[in-house]
């Protein structure tokens, strides 16, 4: 099973740029590139921060693009999102019964769990949180996996990754998450940091994906969480094989340049 992951899309309205990058144009390029090179993808996962300012028009534009693909997709929420406006554009988005955008998807061998870490009142601002209701739902989803290999998708990482500014606005209560998830999950997929990062924590592998638009610079000293650089835009590719979970990062803007250069053929 192949999944395409688009994290931190940050759609704006009227083509408003972010550090000179138009997120709408980048999304169109990413979708075209993924469609051309990965027509066998079974599903697209939108890993939060879908709209930069949580605006209705941005969500409607995103819904139109995703519906036009003709592929299943799972939209998720991040700290830049607005849950109410999101639901207007995605009325069929999953609901965990408590109003949160949480769901799971089962295959013969795997259970994929999608969490909602958006908490507008979080301290500090832009950090994530899993309340008691969401944690209870997660525990039930984990315990009901029926022996399937489990991967969890969430916008905010429940771990520090070495960027002080971003670590300060990660999941605010990671201990609560790991008290439930430790020893039960094979892999964790996150966004939020705008950087390709991988490793292992609490016995599980983890992968963090870059944005199709702007990226976090490799700055491991600054406490600023708003640093951005115009590095290549990327999307993720996940392969769920019988004997492995594999995560790739595709710097599609670099490859678009090489595809258009006759000298590279």
N, C-alpha and C positions, 0 to 999 in steps of 0.2 A: 504494500500500500504506500502510495506517494502522496505527501501533503505539501502544499505551497503555503508558506507563512509570510504574511505582510504585517509587520509590526511598526507602530508609531508612524502611521500615514500622515497625520496632522493636516488633514484637508482644511483649506481656507476657502473663503468665498471671494468671488470676483478676481481670482488669480492672485490674491495677495501673497507676496513672496515671504519666505523665511530665510534670512541671510542670503538673499538673492536667488533662492531656489523656489520654483513654483511647485508646491506639493501635488496639485492636480495633474500637471504635466508629468511629473515623476510617476504618479500612480498609473497613468495611462501607458507610459513606457514599460513599467514593470509588468502590468497585466498582459501587454502585447508580447513582451519577451517570454514570460512564463507560458503563455498560450502557444507560442511558436515552438519552444524547446521542450515543454513538458505537457503535451496534450493528454498524456496518460495519468495526470494528477487526479486523484479521487476526490479531493476536497481542498478548499482554501480556508485557512484560519487567519482571521484578522485579530491580531494580538493586542488590541487596546490602543488608546490615544488615536482614535479614528478621526476626530475633528479637533482642530487646534483650539478653537474657542467654544466647542460644544454647540455650534449653531445648527438650526433646523436645515438650512439650505445646504450645508456641508454634508449632513447625513443623507439628505435626499439625493444629492449628487453621487455619493458613495453607493447607496442602494441601487440607483439606476445602473451604475457600472457593473456591480456584482451580479445583479439579476440578469444582465445582458450576457454574462459569460455562459449561462446555461450549465453551471457546475454547482454542486452543493458547497455551501460556505458557512462558517461559524463565526459570527461577529462577537467580539468581546470588548470589555470596557477598561479604560485606563484613567489616570488622574485628570487628563484634559477633557474627558467626556462628560456629557450631561445625560443622565439616565432617562429623564423624561423626554427630552428631545430625540434621543436615540430611538426610543420605543415608537415614536410617531412615524419614523422612517422605516423601522424594522418591526412591524407589528407581530410578525411571526417568530421573532427572536425567542430563544428559550427563556423559561421562567422556572425558578426552583420551587415555586409555591409560596415564597416569602417576598417576592418582588425583585429578586436579584437575577442577573443574567448568568445563570449557571446551568450546566448540562453535562451529560456524558454520552459518549458514542462507543458502542461495542462492536467489535469484529469477532471472528471466531477465536482469535488469540489475544486480543488487546482490548483494554478499556482506556479511552481517552477522556480525561476529566477537565472541564473548562470552568475556571473560577472567575468570580467578579470581585476584584480587590478595590474598586472605586469607593472612596469614602470622602465626600466633599468637606467634612468637618475634621479631617485628619490633622493631627499635630505631629510634626510640622506639615505645613501646606504642601500638597502634592505627594505626600507619602500614601501608602496603601494600608488597608486594614481588613481583616476578616473577623466579623462580629460573631457572636455565639450562634446565631441562626445559620450563617454561612459555614461555620466550622462543623456544626451538627450535620448539615447536609453533606459536607465533604466526608465526614466519618461514615455516614450511611453509604455513600457512593464507593468508598474504598472497601468497606466490608461486604458490599454486594457484588464485587467484581467476579466472583465465581472462579477464582484461580487464574483469571486473565492477567497478563502483564499490564502494569498500570503506568501511564504517562499523565502528568498533570501540566496543564497550561494555565499561566497566570501572568498578568501584566507586571506586577511589582515583584522583583526577586526577594525571596525570604532568606537572603544572605548578603553579606558585604562582599564587594568585588574589587575593592582597592581604589575606587574613586571617591574621595571624601564627600564631595557635594552630592553625588548620586546615592551613596550609601546612607546619607542622612535622610533621604526621602524614599528609601526602599519600603518593603512591607514593615509596618510599625510593630507588629506582634509576631515575629517569626517563630518564637518559642511555642506559641499556641498552635501554629501550623505543624511544626515538626513533632509536637507531642502526639498528634494524630497520624501524621504521614510517615514518620520514620520507620524504616523497615518494610514499608508497604508499596513504595513506588520505585519503578526502575529508572525513570527519567523525568526531568523537570524542564519545561520550556518557558522562557520569560522574554519580556521586552524591556521597555522603559529606559534602558541605559544608552540606547543608540550606539551599540558597540558589539562586535562579534567576540563573545567570551564563552569559554567552555571549561568544564572541570568536574569535580565530584564533591558532594557534601552530604553528610549524614547517610552515607552508603548509597546515594543515588547520583547518577550522572546529571549534569545540567548543561543547557545551551541557552545563550542569550543572543538575540538577533539585532542586527543593525536596522536602520530605517531606510525606506526608499528615498527619503529626502535628506535631511541634515543629520550629522553624526556628532557624537561626543568625542572631543579630542583625547589623545592619550596623555592625560594630565593627572597624575596620582598625588598631587599636592594641594590643589585648589579646593576650597570649600564651596565654590560657586556651582550650583546645579543647573545653570542655564548656559553653560559653555556649548558652543556649536561650531562645527567646521564643515566646509563644503567638500568632504571626501565622497567617493563614489556611493551612489545609492545601491541598496541591496534588498534582496528577499531571501527567505530561507527555504530549503528543500529538506523534508524529512522522509526517510525511507524506513518503514516498519517491516523489517525482514524477520523471518522465523528465528534467526539466531543472533540478531543485532538490531539496535536502534541507531540510525546514522543520520547526522545533521550536517547539511552543507549550507554555505552562505554564497549566494550568487551576486557578485558586483556587476549588475546588469548594465549600468551606464558605461563601464569600461568595455564590456563585450559588445554593446551597441556600436561603440566607436570602431572597434576592430571589424565588425561585420560590414560597416559602411566603407571600409578602406579596401579598395581593390588590391592593393599591394599585399594585404594579409591573406588573400585567397590562395 
